């Protein structure tokens, strides 16, 4: 009998990470990726781990932010995604942002050149055949309709969907820096990592009204009842929730002041660098379903962007996820077919980092099974374990996609009096200590 092979379908963040983890553990991997044979509504290239919504992996603060803790745990677990994100990071205050093209090209090269990985550029439009043996489905939020239907048929589960929106990207040399100013909120990072477009109250109210009145993308009949993910709402949907919603959300002015005037703006639109050359800047939090012509008109109402040119306008795509608490076991295996695992956003985690994290776990679990080694779960006190516990233990009747948060981690012992930031730091310290014990038990 030949050496067992692990098949992985999808070379996004989760699939690439799973392939790397399994290959590094000595398992032979066949990675199936349909691009460029078949494209998607959101991807632009054929590279692996392409970032389609934003170039930010969010906060890198491991002491005070749960996603920063997840970054650190993944680094310690030898994550390929975090290693290459660090190698291609861009200035972004306390966030981990990357040059998206160089990052995805580097992931593609690393996975493709691994001696234990074979790449097959082909579409998998049905459940993998039993003869494949161990398989990970990491098809992401844009799972093709035929495969999604095959999953639904195999599980008896009604497919669940939500919309995710893409923010526009502006050409840097079309921003009027006589109006905009460089600054990071509270001086984080280099202190000047963001372009800030300030608004007074009058301009803000006019902009707010234009967002609400702007012509939006029409949904098809079968899409109309699909909910948005609360952590990635379109800007105009947020605007519709109240006059001040944006001022307490993506347009909050706190921690910012135009040093030229000494005035804190009423509201601020921030742009974050999107590539290493600094020629492309992403409008932070401005994912949208406005029609393209409306985007150009309305976003040029922003002070400093009156003559802005857009390298990419915003868009909207439908994401797919399964009811993980009902369908998957603690090792991410489909209960009805244990040789088939799921990984990434399709499991019901939300976010780039969370998707890659579940890929990391799926790859390690599969490698352990194929190698006949014990497969222990990361402690629930870690960010990795907390994500897994959410997929396993959430209420299947109300299950929705979830970002990592300290709220998913168990509370500190009853006698621990830490509060606020001290509590988060204590949870982070406990997580990293417990992670070290888990990594030692599974061989690093």
Residue pairs with C-beta under 8 A, 6 or more apart in sequence:
3 28
4 27
4 28
4 133
4 134
4 370
5 27
5 28
5 29
5 30
5 132
5 133
5 134
6 22
6 27
6 28
6 29
6 30
6 133
6 134
6 135
6 136
6 366
6 367
6 370
7 29
7 30
7 32
7 128
7 132
7 133
7 134
7 135
7 136
8 15
8 18
8 19
8 22
8 29
8 30
8 31
8 32
8 135
8 136
8 138
8 363
9 15
9 32
9 124
9 128
9 135
9 136
9 137
9 138
9 139
10 32
10 33
10 137
10 138
10 139
10 140
10 344
11 19
11 31
11 32
11 33
11 35
11 48
11 49
11 108
11 111
11 119
11 138
12 48
12 49
12 50
12 138
12 139
12 140
12 344
12 355
13 49
13 81
13 140
13 344
13 352
13 355
13 356
13 359
14 138
14 140
14 343
14 344
14 345
14 355
14 356
14 358
14 359
14 362
15 31
15 33
15 48
15 136
15 138
15 139
15 140
15 343
15 344
15 359
16 31
16 48
16 49
16 80
16 81
16 107
16 111
16 356
16 359
17 79
17 80
17 81
17 356
17 357
17 359
17 360
17 363
18 136
18 138
18 343
18 359
18 360
18 362
18 363
18 366
19 29
19 31
19 111
19 114
19 117
19 363
20 80
20 110
20 111
20 114
20 363
21 78
21 80
21 359
21 360
21 363
21 364
21 367
22 29
22 116
22 363
22 364
22 366
22 367
22 370
23 29
23 114
23 115
23 116
23 117
24 78
25 363
25 364
25 367
25 368
25 371
26 116
26 367
26 371
27 116
27 366
27 367
27 370
27 371
28 116
28 118
29 114
29 116
29 117
29 118
30 117
30 118
30 120
31 111
31 117
31 118
31 119
31 120
32 120
32 122
32 124
33 46
33 48
33 119
33 120
33 121
33 122
34 121
34 122
34 123
34 124
34 144
35 43
35 45
35 46
35 121
36 46
36 121
37 121
37 122
37 123
38 123
38 144
40 142
40 317
41 142
41 315
41 317
42 52
42 53
42 142
42 166
42 315
42 317
43 50
43 52
43 142
44 50
44 52
45 101
45 104
46 121
47 101
47 104
47 105
47 107
47 108
48 104
48 107
48 108
48 111
48 112
49 81
49 103
49 104
49 107
49 108
49 356
50 100
50 104
51 98
51 100
51 103
51 104
51 352
52 166
53 164
53 165
53 166
53 167
53 232
53 287
54 167
54 282
55 90
55 97
55 98
55 99
55 100
55 272
55 273
55 274
55 275
55 282
56 92
56 95
56 96
56 97
56 272
56 282
57 67
57 71
57 85
57 95
57 96
57 97
57 98
57 352
57 353
58 65
58 67
58 68
58 95
58 96
58 351
58 352
58 353
59 65
59 67
59 68
59 94
59 95
59 96
60 68
60 71
60 94
60 95
60 96
61 68
61 94
62 68
62 69
62 71
62 72
62 428
62 432
63 69
63 424
63 425
63 428
64 421
64 424
64 425
64 428
65 94
65 424
66 383
66 403
66 404
66 405
66 406
66 408
66 409
66 424
67 351
67 353
67 354
67 403
67 404
69 383
69 404
69 427
69 428
69 431
69 432
70 353
70 354
70 357
70 383
70 384
70 387
70 404
71 82
71 96
71 353
72 432
73 357
73 382
73 383
73 384
73 431
73 432
73 435
74 81
74 82
74 353
74 356
74 357
74 360
74 384
75 82
75 83
75 86
76 432
76 435
76 436
76 439
77 360
77 364
77 384
77 435
77 439
78 444
79 356
79 357
79 360
80 107
80 110
80 111
81 107
81 353
81 356
81 359
81 360
82 356
84 103
84 106
84 107
84 110
85 96
85 98
85 103
86 96
87 106
88 98
88 99
88 102
88 103
88 106
88 276
89 96
89 97
89 98
90 97
90 98
90 99
90 273
90 274
90 275
90 276
91 97
91 189
91 190
91 193
91 273
92 189
92 193
92 194
92 272
92 273
93 184
93 185
93 188
93 189
93 190
93 193
93 194
94 184
94 188
94 189
95 189
95 272
97 272
97 273
97 274
99 274
99 275
99 276
100 274
100 275
101 275
102 275
102 276
111 117
111 119
112 119
123 144
124 147
125 144
125 146
125 147
125 150
126 146
126 147
126 150
127 147
127 150
127 151
127 154
127 337
127 340
128 135
128 137
128 340
130 339
132 339
133 339
134 339
134 341
134 366
134 369
134 370
135 339
135 340
135 341
136 340
136 341
136 342
136 343
136 359
136 362
136 363
136 366
137 147
137 151
137 340
137 341
137 342
137 343
137 346
138 342
138 343
138 344
138 346
138 359
138 362
139 147
139 344
139 346
140 344
140 345
140 346
140 355
141 164
141 317
141 319
141 320
141 321
141 345
141 346
142 317
142 318
142 319
142 320
143 151
143 320
143 346
148 159
148 320
149 159
151 157
151 159
151 322
152 158
152 159
154 334
154 336
154 337
155 322
155 327
155 334
155 336
157 322
157 323
157 326
157 327
159 320
159 322
160 320
160 321
160 322
160 323
160 399
161 223
161 226
161 318
161 319
161 320
161 321
162 226
162 227
162 228
162 229
162 318
162 319
162 321
162 400
162 401
163 223
163 226
163 227
163 228
163 229
163 289
163 316
163 317
163 318
163 319
164 229
164 232
164 287
164 316
164 317
164 318
164 319
165 232
165 233
165 234
165 287
165 288
165 289
165 314
165 315
165 316
165 317
166 287
166 288
166 312
166 314
166 315
166 316
166 317
167 282
167 283
167 284
167 285
167 286
167 287
167 288
167 314
168 282
168 283
168 286
168 288
168 295
168 299
168 310
168 312
168 313
168 314
169 274
169 280
169 281
169 282
169 283
169 310
169 311
169 312
170 271
170 280
170 281
170 282
170 283
170 305
170 308
170 309
170 310
170 311
171 279
171 280
171 281
171 308
171 309
171 310
171 311
172 195
172 278
172 279
172 280
172 281
173 279
174 305
174 307
174 308
174 309
175 195
175 197
175 271
175 281
175 304
175 305
175 308
176 303
176 304
176 305
176 306
176 307
177 195
177 304
179 197
179 198
179 303
179 304
180 195
180 196
180 197
180 198
180 271
180 303
180 304
180 305
181 195
181 196
181 198
181 258
181 259
181 260
182 192
182 193
182 194
182 195
182 196
183 191
183 192
183 194
183 196
183 256
183 257
183 258
183 259
184 190
184 191
184 192
184 193
184 194
185 194
185 254
185 255
185 256
186 255
187 255
193 272
193 273
194 270
194 271
194 272
194 284
195 270
195 271
195 281
195 304
196 256
196 258
196 265
196 268
196 269
196 270
196 271
197 268
197 269
197 270
197 271
197 302
197 303
197 304
197 305
198 253
198 258
198 263
198 265
198 266
198 267
198 268
198 303
198 304
199 207
199 251
199 265
199 266
199 267
199 268
199 269
199 302
199 303
200 265
200 266
201 266
203 266
203 301
203 303
204 246
204 247
204 251
204 266
204 267
205 243
206 301
207 298
207 301
207 302
208 239
208 243
208 246
210 297
210 298
210 301
211 235
211 236
211 239
211 290
211 298
212 236
212 239
212 240
214 236
214 290
214 291
214 294
214 297
214 298
215 290
215 291
215 293
215 294
216 236
216 289
216 290
216 291
216 294
217 289
217 290
217 291
217 316
219 226
223 318
226 318
227 400
228 234
228 237
229 319
229 350
229 400
229 401
231 350
231 351
231 401
231 403
232 287
232 350
233 287
234 287
234 288
234 289
234 290
234 316
235 246
235 250
235 285
235 286
235 287
235 288
236 288
236 289
236 290
237 289
238 245
238 246
238 249
238 250
239 245
239 246
246 267
247 253
247 266
247 267
249 285
250 269
250 270
250 284
250 285
250 286
251 267
251 268
251 269
251 285
252 267
252 268
253 264
253 265
253 266
253 267
253 268
256 264
256 265
256 268
257 263
257 264
258 264
258 265
269 283
269 284
269 286
269 302
269 305
270 283
270 284
270 285
271 281
271 282
271 283
271 284
272 281
272 282
272 284
273 280
273 281
273 282
274 280
274 281
274 282
280 311
283 299
286 299
286 314
287 314
288 295
288 314
288 315
288 316
289 314
289 315
289 316
290 298
290 314
292 313
295 310
295 313
295 314
296 310
296 313
299 305
299 308
299 310
300 306
300 307
300 308
302 308
319 345
319 401
320 346
321 345
321 346
321 347
321 348
321 401
322 328
322 342
322 346
322 347
322 348
323 348
323 396
323 399
324 342
324 347
324 348
324 391
324 392
324 394
324 399
325 391
325 392
325 393
325 394
325 395
325 396
325 399
326 396
326 399
327 334
327 335
327 336
327 342
328 334
328 335
328 342
328 347
328 391
328 392
329 335
329 338
329 392
330 377
330 388
330 392
331 341
331 365
331 369
331 375
331 377
332 341
332 342
332 343
332 347
332 358
332 361
332 362
332 365
332 388
332 391
333 339
333 340
333 341
334 340
334 341
334 342
341 362
341 365
341 366
342 362
343 355
343 358
343 359
343 361
343 362
343 363
344 355
344 356
344 358
344 359
345 351
345 354
345 355
345 401
347 358
347 391
348 391
348 394
348 399
348 400
348 401
348 402
349 355
349 357
349 358
349 387
349 390
349 391
349 401
349 402
349 403
349 404
350 401
350 402
350 403
351 403
351 404
353 404
354 387
354 402
354 403
354 404
357 383
357 384
357 387
357 404
358 387
358 388
358 391
360 384
361 378
361 384
361 388
364 442
365 375
367 373
368 374
368 375
368 442
369 375
373 442
373 443
374 442
376 438
376 441
376 442
377 385
377 388
378 384
378 385
378 388
378 435
378 438
379 385
379 434
379 435
379 437
379 438
380 386
380 388
380 389
380 409
380 410
381 409
381 410
381 427
381 430
381 431
381 434
382 409
382 431
382 432
382 434
382 435
382 438
383 404
383 408
383 409
383 431
384 435
385 434
385 438
386 404
386 408
386 409
386 410
387 402
387 404
387 408
389 408
390 402
390 408
394 402
402 408
406 423
406 424
406 427
409 427
409 431
412 418
412 423
412 426
412 427
412 430
416 423
416 426
418 425
418 426
